[in-house]
Amino acid sequence: MRLAPAPLRLSRSPALLALALPLAAALAFSDETLDKVPKSEGYCSRILRAQGTRREGYTEFSLRVEGDPDFYKPGTSYRVTLSAAPPSYFRGFTLIALKENREGDKEEDHAGTFQIIDEEETQFMSNCPVAVTESTPRRRTRIQVFWIAPPAGTGCVILKASIVQKRIIYFQDEGSLTKKLCEQDSMFDGVTDKPILDCCACGTAKYRLTFYGNWSEKTHPKDYPRRANHWSAIIGGSHSKNYVLWEYGGYASEGVKQVAELGSPVKMEEEIRQQSDEVLTVIKAKAQWPAWQPLNVRAAPSAEFSVDRTRHLMSFLTMMGPSPDWNVGLSAEDLCTKECGWVQKVVQDLIPWDAGTDSGVTYESPNKPTIPQEKIRPLTSLDHPQSPFYDPEGGSITQVARVVIERIARKGEQCNIVPDNVDDIVADLAPEEKDEDDTPETCIYSNWSPWSACSSSTCDKGKRMRQRMLKAQLDLSVPCPDTQDFQPCMGPGCSDEEGSTCTMSEWITWSPCSISCGMGMRSRERYVKQFPEDGSVCTLPTEETEKCTVNEECSPSSCLMTEWGEWDECSATCGMGMKKRHRMVKMSPADGSMCKAETSQAEKCMMPECHTIPCLLSPWSEWSDCSVTCGKGMRTRQRMLKSLAELGDCNEELEQMEKCMLPECPIDCELTEWSQWSECNKSCGKGHMIRTRMIQMEPQFGGAPCPETVQRKKCRVRKCLKNPSIQKLRWREARESRRSEQLREESDGEPFPGCRMRPWTAWSECTKLCGGGIQERYMTVKKRFKSSQFSSCKDKKEIRACNVHPC
């Protein structure tokens, strides 16, 4: 993707800048540090040289480039995240990008440009406009900006971040606040560069994926498809690094293509399940019609999945419809941390990407297959003027969805546990707690609780306490140490450092109802993960209670039931349907009677109206080739159903046929059979006789030409006498004989018994002027007697040669 850098702009009011910059400066640098910097130097070089003290191994702050690449592609946009691991936080920050081995005191030392994502959180520095800082100084744990990589030939780039926390600035030349990216070689251009490290975490972790579609007419008004806007069913999986569902710079598989163009996850799921050794969980969630509705009307779709040490990556995709081949999703999101733990939460805003299989530029462009297929790439605001995301200034595309991935459980022995619930309090000890533990092995304790609030509310010294429980004493002869521990402290506001708010854990699940039937109470708890460093008391509640009902009527015949299960899917895919939920008998009535409580419930459910889901059809394909190679034939064309068949009946025809006409087929010459040989043309001596055949069909449209129609061969009757007078006499006799025979044939005599014939017609004209032609004459039946045989009384035809002399 080539994203044009947005122009650097300061949208803050002068009053806000006047307030923010002095505060940031006051928080970022101590007076002693600033005094050491010559006033003649620019602010960019001053922020590079201003450093505070920090402890070795301080890794609660991190600078991350999306995808954790080691290389950058010139002109490509990258999401950069600066974060603090709870319970840490930061008040201010500075983010810069320098060419390798440059000091930063010159404009040309800086590489690439930053792009603001949230103006409420970030802004460009007024005295160093190539750097990004906070908009207002306040407690925060995470910020994000885009960084557009510099042009080719820049070389390696160092991204650096400084952290402001309690008047101390942490600006690291190495470690978690510094990221080095080198220019990617052009031969690898277009390939997603996302090196994935081996996972060192233990056990398994369970996550919940929740998808929030934000694509609506309000957020994306240009050409928004009011009818049939939707998100297709979510499909994905947790997998190893040996399997790729999809990735930027790669080519879409057939499964990805069907999701991208048709919204169908069937082929994609088949491909995922074929990789059974590389996939741990198949991720699936329902489609959303329409694409956006308030959360109080429709819950966001979600799905649960698991990861382990070898299959610690997660990928998914969903089509935004209608569209040519546009989708959103995550590719190979790593849920394993470098500290051998499992990521607690991932929140990612999503922009659409192009699968490279269709060249349409608008939501409802007709089908236009991309041939050859192109690589998967993010959509940009400069792709095409007709694009719904087009921005002539090249700004970033407004996110169309957000995905939240939360860890909900961990199973098995864990290597590194961050305490986000009561069961996980096993690590995060303070430095003084990491001393060698002298607890005997025969004493089994629970983990230490968090420190209590300080006993003193003034600046006089007080105490705070923590405690643990003795679970078991395996050897009574060995005493077990105390279960309480104390530490000196002072009241609020007496610490040298500023106070901070207390950090709370997530709520633990609700307890069982206090009674087995009727109205009772249930509760849930959370705990203080970190008390304020100034020793003040946390005012946030650590317990909640609410009413609960197990059985409304309690009697000896009452039975104890489980909680209701989740509702089944609606029986209808559109319109009105029914859904059910079930529960089971947990304890039968004490009097032995049958349990009368209902174990299933049914209620109506409303899906999108059937008629509001139209037939989404692709444009007609090109006409096929004609079914014949010449003459008349048939040809066809097809179109495809783009909407899911189960969403509604579609009676539109998907195939059409029509007649087609190609140039006429060649017709070869057709001839009759050869006639009988004629009489010899000489009554004595050497002569010749001929035979002929007729042309029944002349060749047409390039057919085979006609062969010869006359053949001749030599003949010899007898030797001619040497006396010419005798010869002439014989000729005269032969001529008279033939004439008399002809006269007999023309009479009503015996040659044609049973019928009376008309006389012979005159000979037709010769078919050729030279080279041998033919003549014909006919005799037809004039009258047929009743006693005649049909076979002996029929029309006659004679053929003779003519013009046999050479041409």
Secondary structure as GFF3:
##gff-version 3
##sequence-region A 1 807
A	DSSP	alpha_helix	14	28	.	.	.	ID=ss1
A	DSSP	alpha_helix	31	35	.	.	.	ID=ss2
A	DSSP	alpha_helix	43	49	.	.	.	ID=ss3
A	DSSP	beta_strand	61	65	.	.	.	ID=ss4
A	DSSP	beta_strand	71	72	.	.	.	ID=ss5
A	DSSP	beta_strand	77	84	.	.	.	ID=ss6
A	DSSP	beta_strand	92	99	.	.	.	ID=ss7
A	DSSP	three_ten_helix	107	109	.	.	.	ID=ss8
A	DSSP	beta_strand	113	116	.	.	.	ID=ss9
A	DSSP	beta_strand	122	124	.	.	.	ID=ss10
A	DSSP	beta_strand	132	134	.	.	.	ID=ss11
A	DSSP	beta_strand	142	148	.	.	.	ID=ss12
A	DSSP	beta_strand	157	165	.	.	.	ID=ss13
A	DSSP	beta_strand	168	171	.	.	.	ID=ss14
A	DSSP	beta_strand	178	183	.	.	.	ID=ss15
A	DSSP	three_ten_helix	186	188	.	.	.	ID=ss16
A	DSSP	beta_strand	204	213	.	.	.	ID=ss17
A	DSSP	beta_strand	230	231	.	.	.	ID=ss18
A	DSSP	beta_strand	234	239	.	.	.	ID=ss19
A	DSSP	alpha_helix	254	262	.	.	.	ID=ss20
A	DSSP	alpha_helix	266	274	.	.	.	ID=ss21
A	DSSP	beta_strand	279	285	.	.	.	ID=ss22
A	DSSP	beta_strand	302	307	.	.	.	ID=ss23
A	DSSP	beta_strand	313	321	.	.	.	ID=ss24
A	DSSP	beta_strand	326	334	.	.	.	ID=ss25
A	DSSP	beta_strand	345	350	.	.	.	ID=ss26
A	DSSP	beta_strand	353	354	.	.	.	ID=ss27
A	DSSP	beta_strand	377	378	.	.	.	ID=ss28
A	DSSP	beta_strand	401	411	.	.	.	ID=ss29
A	DSSP	three_ten_helix	422	424	.	.	.	ID=ss30
A	DSSP	three_ten_helix	431	434	.	.	.	ID=ss31
A	DSSP	beta_strand	443	445	.	.	.	ID=ss32
A	DSSP	beta_strand	461	467	.	.	.	ID=ss33
A	DSSP	beta_strand	470	473	.	.	.	ID=ss34
A	DSSP	beta_strand	484	490	.	.	.	ID=ss35
A	DSSP	beta_strand	503	504	.	.	.	ID=ss36
A	DSSP	beta_strand	519	525	.	.	.	ID=ss37
A	DSSP	beta_strand	528	530	.	.	.	ID=ss38
A	DSSP	beta_strand	543	549	.	.	.	ID=ss39
A	DSSP	beta_strand	560	561	.	.	.	ID=ss40
A	DSSP	beta_strand	576	582	.	.	.	ID=ss41
A	DSSP	beta_strand	585	587	.	.	.	ID=ss42
A	DSSP	beta_strand	600	606	.	.	.	ID=ss43
A	DSSP	three_ten_helix	610	612	.	.	.	ID=ss44
A	DSSP	beta_strand	632	638	.	.	.	ID=ss45
A	DSSP	three_ten_helix	645	647	.	.	.	ID=ss46
A	DSSP	beta_strand	655	661	.	.	.	ID=ss47
A	DSSP	beta_strand	670	671	.	.	.	ID=ss48
A	DSSP	beta_strand	686	692	.	.	.	ID=ss49
A	DSSP	beta_strand	695	697	.	.	.	ID=ss50
A	DSSP	beta_strand	710	716	.	.	.	ID=ss51
A	DSSP	alpha_helix	724	746	.	.	.	ID=ss52
A	DSSP	beta_strand	755	757	.	.	.	ID=ss53
A	DSSP	beta_strand	773	779	.	.	.	ID=ss54
A	DSSP	beta_strand	781	784	.	.	.	ID=ss55
A	DSSP	three_ten_helix	790	792	.	.	.	ID=ss56
A	DSSP	beta_strand	796	802	.	.	.	ID=ss57
###
